[in-house]
Amino acid sequence: MARNNAALGFLIRLRKDVRGNTLAMMAAMLIPLLAFTGAAIDAARLYVVKVRLQQACDAGTLAGRKAMKDTTLGTTLDPTASTQAQNFFVNNFRSGWFRNANPVFTPTKGTVGTDSSVANAVNGTATVSVPMTVMAIFGVKPQTINVTCQAIYDLADTDVMFVLDVTGSMSVPPSSSSEGSANTYTRDDGIQAIYRQEQNGSKIDALRQAVILFDKTMTENKQTDTIVRYGFAPYSTVVNVGKLLDPATVSSSLNYWSRTVDGDYDYVTGVASVYSIGQTDCITAKRTPGWTTGFSYKKSTGSATTITYYAYANFTGATTWSSSNGGTCSGTATIRRPMWKYGKTAIGVSDYLKGGFVPTPGRIDGSTSKWRGCLEMTDSSTATTFDVTNLPSDLDPDGLPNWRPMWPEAVWQPQSKTTDVKDDAVSETYSYKALSNYEKNDSVTCPMEAQTLAQMSADQVNAYVYGTNFKADGNTYHDYGMTWGLRMLSTKGPFKASVAPTTGRKQPTQNIVFMTDGTPVADSDNYQMYGIEGLDGNLASGNSTQEVKNHVARFRVLCDAAKARGITIYMIAFGTSLTTDMKYCASSGQSYYAANSSDLQTAFASIAKRIAMLRVNQ
C-alpha cells in the first residue's frame, strides 16, 4: 500500500513540475517553422529565377526582332534571327544558376498593330525547372517556371522632301542683288533652254554642297538600319512634275493662248518670175512653193529679191517654166504672207506628251518642240482665305488637280485688239515662245525635274544636284514649291505609291526642308503654273498686288496643311530676310537664317542631325 502511494506522489509531483516544457514545445514547433521558412526561401528563389528568365526572354526576342529580315507571316523565324535570339537568351540566363535545369526558349514571329500579313514582332516563350531546397524535405517536387515575351521593333524610317528655290537670283553670291547673264544651254533631253550664268560663290552652288553635306550628316548620325528616302521639288515659276503623272489624267481643257493662220494677204504685187521652183510646181493658182522662205522673186524690172520671211507665190493666168536658176516660173504673181488669228486655241497634246519632238502649233516654219515636263493647272481659286480641312482641288495635297502640259513654244500673247494680224506686223517681243525675250527675262522657265521619294546613295544625291538641268532661272513662287512638295509626301495623293512605307515597317517620319533666297512675286509677264499671270488672271484678275497676297495666303495654308499631317517643316532663308511668312510656315523653332554659304551648310547639317536622331524603338 505504501508503494502505491509513492508512485502516485511521483506522478503528482511530475504534473506540477513545468521545467523543460519549452524544449518539448520547441521540438514540436520545429516542423511547421521549417516548412514556413523553406516555403519563403524557395518562393524567393523561384521569384529571382523568374525575373532573370523574363529578362533573358525579353533580350532574346529583341535581338531576334532586330536581326529578323523576313517579315512575312506564315513562315518560320529566319535562321539568323533565331540564332541571334537564342544567343542573347543564353547569355542572359545561365543554366544551373540556382540549380535550374532544362531552360528552353522558343522565339516565333508575331504581328502587332499593323497589316495582318506583316510580321513586325518576335514572340517568345521560356520555361525552366527549378528544384526545391528546404521544401524538398516535405516532398515538394521541382517547379516549372513559364514566361512569355514580345519585342516590337518598328523602325522610325525617315522621309525628307527638299523644296528648293532655284530662281535666277540663286546664280549669284549672297552678297549680290543681281542675276547672272541669260545664256543658252542644251538640256539633257536635247531641248535648248535659258539659264542664268553662275558666278563664283553662287548661292545655287552653295545649295548643292549643303544638300550633299545633309546626306553625309544623315548617314553618319542615323541608326544603321534606318531607311532614309529623299525627294526633290526644285521650284521657280513652276515645279517640273508633269512626267511623274499618268498622261491619261491630262485635262480636257486644252484651249491655250496661241494663234492660227486665218488666210493670207498680198505683200508684194507685180511679180514676173519666182525661183527656184520645180516644173511640177509652176502651176497657175497654186501656192508655189508653199509656206517657205529662201526663194527669190523678180518684178518685170529691177533685180531679184530673196525672201527672208515665210510666204508663197500666187500665180494667176498662164505660166511658163525654165531650168534657169534651178527652175524659174514666170507669169503674173503676188507674194502672199499669212494672216494670224490670236486667242484661245484648242491644241491637241497627245503626241506632245509622248516626249518626242512634234510640230509646234502656231508656226509655219517647220519648227518643232518637245515637252520639258512642266504643267499648268487649269482650275484655280481666287479666294484669299482657306479652310485647311477643305482645300480647293488645286491645293489639295491628297488629290490630283486638273492639269495640262505647259507649251511655251506654242503660247502667244495677243498682238492687238483686233483678231487678225498681218505677219509683217507680228512682234516677237510679245511671244511666249521658248528662247524669246520673255524666257530671257525669267518669265518662262522649267526647272530641274522633281523626284519622288526614293532611297539614294551619296553618288545619286551628288548626281541630282549637279545634274545638267539643276540651274538657276525664273521667278519666285513659294506656294508652288510647297504645293507639290506637300503633294509628293501625301499618303493618299497621286504619289502615294512612293510614299508607302517599306513592307513590314512603320510609316516614316516626314520632313520638308524648304530653302529660299527671296520673297514671292506676281509678274504679269510670267508664264507660270496657272497660265500667263497678267493675261489669264487666274488668281486675282491680273491685279499684281492682290496676286502676291493670294500667293502668300496659299503658301500659309499649305504650311498649315503640312503641319496638320504631322510633317515637320524646316525653313531656311538664304541671303534674304527671314520673313514673318517664313517663320509662320516653319515648325516651332525650325526656322533658320543663313547669311552666307558657311551658314547654309551649318543649317543643313544641324537639320540633318536633328532628323537622324528622331527615331522610335520598342
C-alpha positions in Angstrom: 0.0 0.0 0.0 2.8 2.4 0.8 4.4 1.5 -2.5 1.3 2.6 -4.5 1.2 5.9 -2.6 4.8 6.6 -3.5 4.1 6.1 -7.2 1.1 8.3 -7.1 3.0 11.0 -5.4 5.7 11.0 -8.1 3.1 11.5 -10.8 1.6 14.4 -8.9 4.9 16.0 -8.5 5.8 15.4 -12.2 2.5 17.1 -13.2 3.3 20.1 -11.1 6.9 20.4 -12.4 6.8 22.5 -15.7 10.5 22.8 -16.1 11.6 21.7 -19.6 8.2 22.1 -21.2 9.5 24.8 -23.6 12.0 22.4 -25.1 9.4 20.0 -25.8 7.2 22.6 -27.3 10.0 23.9 -29.5 10.7 20.5 -30.7 7.1 20.1 -31.7 7.1 23.5 -33.5 10.3 22.9 -35.5 8.5 21.1 -38.2 5.9 23.8 -39.2 8.6 26.5 -38.7 10.8 24.7 -41.1 8.0 24.4 -43.6 7.2 28.2 -43.4 10.9 29.2 -43.7 11.5 26.8 -46.5 8.5 28.0 -48.4 9.8 31.6 -48.1 13.2 30.7 -49.2 12.1 28.6 -52.2 9.5 31.2 -53.2 12.2 33.8 -53.2 14.4 31.6 -55.3 11.6 31.0 -57.8 10.9 34.7 -58.0 14.6 35.6 -58.7 14.8 32.9 -61.3 11.6 34.0 -63.0 12.7 37.7 -63.1 16.0 36.6 -64.7 14.2 34.3 -67.1 11.8 37.1 -68.1 14.8 39.4 -68.7 16.5 36.8 -70.8 13.3 36.2 -72.8 12.9 39.9 -73.5 16.6 40.2 -74.6 16.2 37.2 -76.9 13.1 38.5 -78.6 14.5 42.0 -79.0 17.7 40.6 -80.5 15.7 38.3 -82.8 13.5 41.2 -84.0 16.4 43.4 -84.8 18.0 40.5 -86.8 14.8 39.4 -88.5 14.8 40.1 -92.2 11.8 38.1 -93.4 8.7 39.9 -92.2 6.2 37.5 -94.0 3.8 35.8 -91.7 3.2 32.1 -92.1 6.9 31.3 -92.3 9.2 30.4 -89.5 11.7 32.8 -88.0 14.7 33.0 -90.3 17.8 31.2 -89.0 19.9 34.3 -88.4 17.2 35.9 -86.3 16.5 32.6 -84.4 20.2 32.1 -83.7 20.7 35.7 -82.5 17.6 35.3 -80.2 18.9 32.1 -78.7 22.4 33.6 -78.2 21.0 36.5 -76.3 18.8 34.3 -74.2 21.7 32.0 -73.2 24.0 35.0 -72.4 21.3 36.4 -70.1 20.2 33.2 -68.4 22.9 30.8 -67.1 21.8 27.1 -67.0 22.4 25.7 -63.5 22.0 29.0 -61.7 20.1 28.3 -58.5 20.3 24.7 -59.7 17.8 25.4 -62.5 17.6 22.7 -65.2 16.4 22.4 -68.8 15.9 26.0 -69.7 14.0 26.2 -73.1 13.5 29.4 -75.1 11.3 29.4 -78.2 11.1 32.6 -80.4 8.4 32.9 -83.1 7.2 35.6 -85.5 4.3 37.9 -84.4 2.3 40.9 -85.5 1.1 43.9 -83.5 -0.9 46.8 -84.8 0.0 46.5 -88.4 -1.1 44.8 -91.6 -2.1 41.3 -90.6 0.1 39.9 -93.4 3.2 41.6 -91.9 5.3 40.3 -89.0 6.6 43.3 -87.1 7.3 41.4 -83.8 9.0 38.4 -82.3 7.1 36.5 -79.6 8.9 34.3 -77.2 8.2 31.6 -74.5 10.7 30.4 -72.0 10.5 27.6 -69.4 12.9 26.3 -66.8 12.7 23.7 -64.0 13.8 24.8 -60.5 14.2 22.2 -57.8 13.2 22.9 -54.2 15.7 23.1 -51.4 14.0 23.1 -47.9 10.6 22.2 -49.3 12.1 19.1 -50.9 12.1 17.6 -47.3 8.3 17.8 -47.4 8.1 16.1 -50.8 7.6 19.2 -52.9 8.7 18.4 -56.5 10.8 20.8 -58.8 8.7 23.7 -60.1 8.4 24.7 -63.7 8.5 28.5 -64.4 6.9 29.8 -67.6 7.2 33.3 -69.0 6.2 35.0 -72.3 7.7 38.0 -74.0 7.4 40.1 -77.1 9.6 42.6 -78.9 8.1 45.1 -81.4 10.7 46.8 -83.4 9.1 49.3 -85.7 12.0 51.4 -87.0 11.4 55.1 -87.4 12.4 55.4 -91.1 12.7 59.0 -92.4 11.5 60.8 -95.5 12.9 64.2 -96.4 11.4 66.3 -99.2 13.7 69.1 -100.3 11.7 72.1 -101.6 14.5 74.2 -103.1 14.4 77.7 -104.6 16.3 77.6 -108.0 15.2 81.1 -109.3 17.5 83.4 -111.2 18.8 85.2 -108.1 20.4 81.9 -107.0 23.0 82.3 -109.7 24.9 85.0 -107.8 26.6 85.1 -104.3 24.6 86.0 -101.3 26.1 89.5 -101.2 24.8 90.3 -104.7 21.3 91.6 -105.6 21.5 91.0 -109.3 21.4 87.9 -111.5 23.8 86.2 -113.8 23.5 86.8 -117.6 21.0 84.9 -119.6 22.7 82.1 -121.5 21.5 79.2 -123.7 22.3 75.6 -122.8 21.2 72.2 -124.1 19.1 70.3 -121.5 19.7 66.6 -121.1 16.5 66.0 -123.1 18.0 67.8 -126.1 15.9 71.0 -125.7 17.6 74.4 -126.0 16.8 76.5 -122.9 17.8 79.5 -120.9 19.7 79.6 -117.6 21.4 82.2 -115.5 25.2 82.1 -115.7 26.6 81.1 -112.3 29.0 83.5 -110.7 31.8 82.4 -108.4 30.4 81.6 -105.0 26.9 81.4 -106.3 24.0 80.5 -104.0 23.0 77.6 -106.1 26.4 76.0 -105.9 26.3 76.6 -102.1 22.9 74.8 -102.1 24.4 71.8 -104.0 27.1 71.5 -101.4 24.7 71.9 -98.5 22.4 69.1 -99.8 25.4 66.8 -100.2 26.6 67.7 -96.6 23.0 67.0 -95.4 23.1 63.5 -96.8 26.6 62.9 -95.3 25.4 64.1 -91.9 22.3 61.9 -92.0 24.4 58.8 -92.9 26.8 59.5 -90.0 24.1 60.0 -87.4 21.2 57.8 -88.3 20.7 54.3 -86.9 22.4 51.8 -89.3 19.2 50.0 -90.2 17.0 53.1 -90.6 15.8 53.7 -94.1 16.1 57.3 -95.4 14.4 58.5 -98.5 14.8 61.8 -100.3 12.5 63.7 -102.6 13.2 66.9 -104.5 10.9 69.7 -105.7 13.0 72.5 -107.2 10.8 75.4 -107.9 10.7 78.8 -109.5 7.7 79.9 -111.6 6.6 76.3 -111.7 7.6 72.8 -110.5 8.6 70.2 -113.0 6.4 67.3 -112.1 4.5 66.5 -115.3 6.4 63.4 -116.3 5.7 61.9 -112.9 2.0 61.9 -113.8 -0.1 59.5 -115.9 -0.7 61.2 -119.3 -4.2 59.8 -119.2 -5.0 62.2 -116.3 -4.5 65.3 -118.5 -7.3 67.8 -118.5 -9.8 68.1 -121.3 -9.3 71.9 -121.1 -6.8 72.4 -123.9 -7.5 75.9 -125.1 -4.1 77.7 -125.0 -3.4 81.3 -125.8 -2.0 80.7 -129.2 -2.6 81.6 -132.9 -3.7 80.0 -136.2 -3.3 81.1 -139.8 -6.5 82.9 -140.9 -6.0 83.3 -144.6 -3.3 85.4 -146.2 -2.7 88.8 -147.7 -0.9 90.4 -150.7 2.6 91.5 -149.6 4.4 92.1 -153.0 2.5 92.6 -156.2 3.7 92.8 -159.9 5.9 89.7 -159.6 7.1 88.4 -163.0 9.1 85.3 -162.0 10.0 83.2 -159.0 12.8 80.7 -158.5 13.9 78.2 -157.6 10.8 76.2 -158.3 10.3 72.7 -159.8 8.4 72.4 -163.1 5.5 70.5 -161.5 5.0 73.4 -159.0 4.9 76.0 -161.7 1.1 76.0 -162.0 -1.5 78.7 -162.1 -3.4 79.4 -158.8 -1.1 77.3 -156.6 0.8 78.2 -153.5 4.2 78.0 -155.0 6.3 76.6 -153.3 4.1 76.7 -150.2 4.8 78.5 -146.9 8.6 78.7 -147.1 11.5 81.1 -147.1 14.7 81.5 -149.0 13.2 81.6 -152.6 13.6 84.6 -154.8 11.3 86.7 -156.9 11.8 89.4 -159.6 9.5 92.0 -161.0 9.4 92.9 -164.7 12.2 95.4 -164.0 14.9 95.6 -161.3 17.0 93.0 -159.5 15.9 89.8 -157.8 14.9 89.8 -154.1 15.4 86.8 -151.8 12.5 86.0 -149.4 13.6 86.1 -145.7 10.1 85.5 -144.3 7.6 82.7 -144.8 5.4 83.3 -147.8 4.3 81.8 -151.1 3.9 83.0 -154.7 0.4 83.0 -156.0 0.3 83.0 -159.9 -2.7 84.0 -161.9 -3.1 83.3 -165.6 -0.6 81.3 -167.8 2.8 80.3 -166.5 6.0 79.1 -168.2 8.9 77.2 -166.7 12.6 77.2 -167.5 15.5 75.4 -165.9 17.4 78.7 -165.2 18.3 79.5 -161.6 17.5 76.0 -160.6 14.0 76.3 -162.0 12.2 79.6 -162.8 8.4 80.0 -163.0 7.3 83.1 -165.0 3.9 84.7 -165.3 1.9 87.1 -163.2 2.2 86.5 -159.4 1.8 88.0 -156.0 3.9 87.2 -152.9 1.5 86.5 -150.1 2.1 86.2 -146.4 -0.1 84.6 -143.6 -2.8 86.5 -141.6 -2.7 85.4 -138.0 -5.7 85.0 -135.7 -4.8 85.2 -132.0 -6.7 84.0 -129.0 -7.7 80.8 -127.1 -7.0 77.9 -129.4 -7.7 74.2 -129.0 -4.4 72.3 -129.3 -4.1 68.5 -129.1 -1.4 67.4 -126.7 -1.4 63.6 -127.0 1.7 63.4 -129.2 3.4 66.2 -127.2 3.0 64.2 -124.0 4.8 61.2 -125.5 8.1 63.0 -125.1 9.3 63.4 -128.7 9.7 66.5 -130.9 6.4 67.4 -132.6 5.4 70.3 -134.9 4.9 73.5 -132.9 1.3 74.9 -133.1 1.1 78.5 -134.3 4.1 78.1 -136.6 4.5 77.6 -140.3 8.3 77.5 -140.3 8.5 73.7 -139.7 9.8 74.3 -136.1 9.3 71.5 -133.6 9.1 71.4 -129.8 9.4 68.9 -127.0 7.8 68.8 -123.6 10.1 69.6 -120.7 7.7 68.2 -118.1 6.2 71.4 -116.6 2.5 71.8 -116.4 -0.3 74.3 -115.9 -3.3 73.8 -113.6 -6.5 74.5 -115.4 -8.6 75.1 -112.3 -7.8 77.7 -109.6 -9.4 79.6 -106.8 -9.2 83.4 -106.4 -10.1 83.1 -102.7 -7.9 84.9 -100.2 -8.9 82.8 -97.2 -8.9 79.0 -97.0 -10.2 76.2 -94.8 -7.2 73.8 -94.1 -9.6 70.9 -93.7 -11.4 71.6 -97.1 -8.9 72.9 -99.6 -9.8 73.6 -103.2 -8.7 71.0 -105.7 -5.6 72.8 -106.9 -4.3 73.0 -103.3 -5.5 69.6 -102.0 -2.4 67.5 -101.2 -4.5 64.3 -101.4 -5.8 64.9 -104.9 -4.5 65.5 -108.5 -5.7 68.8 -109.9 -6.8 69.3 -113.5 -3.6 69.9 -115.5 -2.2 70.2 -119.0 1.4 70.5 -120.2 3.0 73.9 -120.4 3.8 74.6 -124.1 5.7 77.8 -124.2 6.7 77.4 -127.8 3.0 77.4 -128.8 1.7 80.1 -126.5 1.5 83.7 -127.8 0.3 86.9 -126.2 -2.4 88.5 -128.3 -0.8 91.1 -130.6 -3.5 93.7 -130.7 -7.2 94.4 -130.1 -8.1 93.0 -133.5 -8.4 89.3 -134.0 -6.3 89.1 -137.2 -2.7 90.4 -137.5 -0.6 90.6 -140.7 2.6 88.5 -140.5 4.8 91.5 -141.1 3.1 93.3 -138.1 3.8 90.5 -135.7 6.2 91.4 -132.8 8.2 88.5 -131.4 8.6 90.5 -128.3 5.1 89.5 -127.3 5.7 85.9 -127.9 5.9 83.4 -125.1 7.8 81.1 -127.4 10.8 79.5 -125.8 14.0 81.4 -126.1 12.1 84.6 -126.8 12.8 87.8 -124.8 10.4 86.6 -122.1 12.4 83.5 -121.3 15.5 85.6 -121.2 13.8 87.8 -118.6 12.9 84.9 -116.2 9.2 84.8 -117.2 9.4 81.4 -118.9 11.3 78.6 -117.4 11.0 74.9 -116.5 13.4 73.9 -113.7 15.1 70.6 -112.9 12.7 67.6 -112.9 11.2 66.9 -109.5 11.9 63.5 -107.9 9.5 61.4 -105.7 10.8 59.8 -102.5 13.5 57.2 -103.1 16.5 55.8 -101.3 19.6 57.4 -102.7 23.2 56.8 -102.4 25.7 59.6 -101.9 26.6 59.4 -105.6 23.0 59.7 -106.6 22.4 62.7 -104.4 25.5 64.3 -106.0 24.3 63.4 -109.5 21.0 65.1 -108.9 22.2 68.4 -107.5 24.9 68.6 -110.2 22.5 67.4 -112.9 22.5 69.2 -116.3 19.2 70.9 -115.6 19.8 71.9 -112.0 20.3 75.5 -112.9 19.1 78.9 -111.7 16.4 80.7 -113.7 12.9 82.1 -113.2 10.9 84.0 -110.6 9.8 83.1 -107.0 6.6 81.3 -106.2 6.8 79.7 -102.7 3.3 78.4 -102.9 4.0 76.4 -106.0 7.0 74.7 -104.3 5.0 73.9 -101.2 2.0 72.7 -103.3 4.0 69.9 -105.0 6.4 69.2 -102.1 3.5 68.5 -99.8 1.6 66.6 -102.5 4.6 64.3 -103.0 4.5 63.5 -99.3 0.8 62.7 -99.2 0.0 59.2 -98.2 -3.3 59.5 -100.2 -2.2 61.6 -103.1 -1.1 60.9 -106.7 2.4 59.8 -105.5 1.2 57.5 -102.7 3.0 54.5 -104.1 6.3 56.2 -103.5 5.2 57.4 -100.0 4.1 54.0 -98.8 6.4 52.5 -96.1 8.8 49.7 -96.8 7.0 46.3 -96.3 6.8 45.4 -92.6 7.9 48.8 -91.3 6.1 51.9 -90.0 5.2 55.0 -92.0 8.4 57.1 -92.0 8.6 60.4 -90.2 8.0 63.1 -92.8 10.0 66.3 -93.2 10.2 69.2 -95.6 13.4 71.2 -95.9 12.4 74.4 -97.6 15.1 76.8 -98.7 14.6 80.2 -100.5 16.6 83.3 -101.2 13.7 85.6 -102.0 10.1 86.7 -101.5 7.0 86.0 -103.6 6.4 87.8 -106.9 3.5 88.2 -109.2 4.7 89.4 -112.6 2.1 89.8 -115.3 4.6 88.5 -117.9 5.1 85.2 -116.2 4.0 82.0 -117.9 3.6 80.1 -114.7 1.6 77.3 -113.1 -1.7 79.0 -113.7 -1.1 80.2 -117.2 0.0 83.7 -118.2 -0.3 85.6 -114.9 -1.4 89.0 -116.3 -3.4 87.7 -119.2 -5.3 84.8 -117.5 -5.6 86.4 -114.1 -6.5 83.1 -112.6 -5.6 84.1 -109.1 -6.7 87.8 -108.9 -7.8 89.0 -112.3 -4.4 90.4 -113.2 -4.1 92.6 -110.1 -0.4 92.0 -109.2 -0.7 93.4 -105.6 -3.7 91.2 -104.8 -2.0 88.2 -106.6 1.0 88.4 -104.2 -1.4 88.4 -101.3 -3.1 85.4 -102.7 0.2 83.6 -103.2 1.1 84.3 -99.6 -2.3 83.1 -98.4 -1.9 79.9 -100.3 1.6 79.4 -99.0 0.4 79.8 -95.4 -2.5 77.4 -95.7 -0.3 74.8 -97.3 2.2 75.1 -94.4 -0.8 74.6 -92.1 -1.9 71.5 -94.0 1.6 70.0 -93.8 1.9 70.5 -90.1 -1.6 69.2 -89.6 -0.4 65.9 -91.2 2.5 65.6 -88.8 5.1 66.9 -91.2 8.0 68.9 -89.8 8.9 71.9 -91.8 12.4 73.3 -91.6 12.6 76.8 -93.2 15.9 78.3 -94.4 16.2 81.9 -95.6 19.5 82.2 -97.6 20.9 85.7 -98.1 17.4 87.2 -97.6 15.3 88.2 -94.6 13.6 85.5 -92.6 10.1 87.0 -93.1 7.0 86.6 -90.9 5.5 84.3 -93.5 8.6 82.0 -93.5 8.6 81.9 -89.7 4.8 81.1 -89.8 5.4 78.3 -92.2 8.2 76.6 -90.2 7.5 74.2 -87.4 8.1 75.5 -83.9 11.8 76.5 -83.5 12.7 75.3 -87.0 13.4 78.5 -89.0 17.0 79.4 -89.9 18.8 82.4 -91.4 21.9 81.8 -93.5 23.8 84.9 -94.4 26.5 83.0 -96.4 27.5 79.6 -97.8 29.0 78.5 -94.5 25.8 79.4 -92.6 23.8 77.4 -95.1 25.9 74.3 -94.6 25.6 74.7 -90.9 21.9 75.0 -91.1 21.6 71.9 -93.3 23.9 69.8 -91.1 22.0 70.9 -88.0 18.7 69.9 -89.5 20.1 66.5 -90.7 21.4 65.7 -87.2 18.1 66.6 -85.6 16.1 64.4 -88.1 18.6 61.5 -87.9 18.2 61.2 -84.1 14.4 61.3 -84.1 13.6 57.6 -84.1 11.2 55.3 -82.2 12.1 51.8 -81.0 10.1 49.5 -78.8 
